[in-house]
Amino acid sequence: MAAMKPRTGDGPLEVTKEGRGLVMRVPLEGGGRLVVELNAEEAKALETALSGVTS
């Protein structure tokens, strides 16, 4: 039996290409990760939305 390890949200934001889509893993406060699958169109829309907020 594998050792049980606590899941933590510590770590960087990760984006990986899996198949035709992109998988984004966002660390959350209190532990865990939010996992979102995006296609290229959705990723571009997210980039546009975030660039307007951070500028």
Secondary structure by P-SEA (a helix, b strand, c coil): ccbbbbbbccccbbbbbcccbbbbbbbbccbbbbbbbbcaaaaaaaaaaaaaaac
